[in-house]
Amino acid sequence: MPTRVHEFAWPDRVVVGTIGLPGARTFYLQVRAGTQIVSVALEKQQSALLAEKIDEILDQLITVEGNPFSVPTSTPIELVDNDQLEAVQEQFRTGAISLGWDPTTAQVVIEAHPLTDVDGDDNDESLDEDGANEPEMLLVRMPVGTARAFAKRTREIVGAGRPACPRCGYPIDADGHICTLPEV
């Protein structure tokens, strides 16, 4: 069965956002082009790593001698997006993510694939006849300025969670924290 690809070549918006309170947040990668919106769930660590790797790609491009691409070193002010997520309908929970660079269009490319049940049985009947469980993926291509803004916002969203205990590094919940390290 062919994979259903949710493709966004020049999205109007691409952001990571959350729903829920710190400690119980769900992270989403949300992409919109016109009226088409796709939201896929991510883990906090996936979000953080995605932002880090996008910045690494952009920073590396800046250092390439004879680089024909105009890569911003910081987020262009006109691309800052601090708005909430739009209506979220989770398409799938993300498993594998790949990240790349397309020099022909000067875009960062993200591919997000659904989390798969590797322990699942090999029952071919698991795919519904109406295609509700067909294999799918999200493919997003974004220009360098948008990618820089995406990485900055994502780092801010990830960092807005629960504060870390200064001794053990574990998150401190709103109702307190029992540190596992003894007082010094």
N, C-alpha and C positions, 0 to 999 in steps of 0.2 A: 504494500500500500504506500503511495507517495506521501511524503511529509508535507504537511500544511505549513507554509512559511508565512509568518506575519512580517512583511518586509516594509521598512521605512528608509527610503533613500535620502531624503532631505526633510527630516521631521520638523514640525513647527515647535515641538517641545519634547525634550527627553530629560527626565529627572529621576532621582531616587527620593522617595518620601516614605513616611511611616504612618501607620494607623495604630492607635493604642497608647498607653502610658509607658514611660520608661520602665523597663523590666518585663514588659509584656507587649512590646511593640512588634508589629509585623512590617518588614521592609518590602517595598515594591519598587521595581524598575518600571516606570510608566512612560510610554511613548505616544505622541499624538501627531497626526497629520490630517488637517481638516477636521472631519467629524469622526475619523477612525481613531480609537483609543485602545491600546493594549496594555494591560498591567500584569506583570509576572512577579511572584513572590521570590524574595531572596533572603539569605541569611545575612545577619549583620556583618560577619566576617567576609562574605562574598562582596558586599557593598564596599567595604573598606579596601579590600584588595583590588577591586575594579578601579576605584579612584586612584589608588597608588600607581597601578600599572599604566593607566591612561596618562598620568603626569609623567611617568618615566618615558613613555613613547614620545610625548611632545617635547620633553627636555632633550631627549636624544636627537630628535629631528633638528633642533636648534643648533646643535653642535656639528652637524654634517656640513663639511666644506662644500660650498657651491649650492647649498640648499635653495631650491627654487620656491619653497613654500614659506609663506609669512606666518610663522607660528608665534602666537602671543606668549609672553613669559608670565603673564598674570591674566586674570579673568577680565575680559572686556566689560566695562560697566553696563553697556547696553544689553548684555547677555545674562546679567544676574537675574535669577529666578528664585524668589523666596515664597512663591505661592504654594498653597496646599495642593495635595493630589486632587485630581479631578475624580469624578465618580469611579470607584474601583470595582471592577469585576475581574477577579483573579482568573487569568487564562490557564496558568499552570504554576507549579512550584519549581523553581530553577534548580537543576542539578549541575551539569557541566556548563561552563562559560568559556568562550574563546574570545580573544581580543587580537586585533590586527590593524594594519595600516594599508590603505589602498592609495598608492602614489598616483594612479591615473585620475582620481577624483579629489585627492588631498583630503581624505576622510579617515577617521578612526572607525573601525568596524567591530561591533559587538555581536556575537552569536550566543544566544541563551537557549539551552536545551532543557526539557523537563527532567525532573528527578525520575529515575526509573527504578522499578522494584526488581533488583537483581536476584532476589530470592523468589520472585513470582514463578508460578507454574508456567509451563509452555503451552498453555491452552489458547489456541488460535481464536476461540470464541470470545475472548476478552474484548475484541474490537466490535463495537456495536455496528449493526447494519447501516445506521444513519450516519456513521462516521464520527460519533460523539467522542470516541476515544482514539481517533486517528493520531498518528505521530505528528508532532508539531514542533516548531522552533520560532524564536524571535530573531530577526536580523535587522540591526540598526546601523546606519551609516551616518556619521555626523561630522561636520566640518570642524577644523581645529579650534576655533573660538568657542563653539558650542561644547566641544569636548573638554576644554579647559574649565568652562563654567560648570559643566556637569561634575567634574572631579572636585572642584571647590565646594559645591553645594553638598555633594555626597559626604565629604569629610566632615562638614559642619553637622549634617544629619546624624552621622555615626557618633560624633563627639557629644551630641546633645542628650545622651542617655544618662543612666545613673552614674554618679561620681564613683571613682575607684577609692578603695581604702588605701590610705597612704602607707600602711604597713604590709598588707598581704596582696594588695592589688585587685582583690575581688570586688565586684560591685556592691555598693551600699544601697539597700532597699529603703523606701520611704519609711518603713516601720522599723528600721534599725539594721544592725549588722553585728554578727558575732565573729570577731576576727580569729582566725585559726593560728595566728602567731602570738607567742607570749610577749608581754610587755618587756621592754628593755630597761 
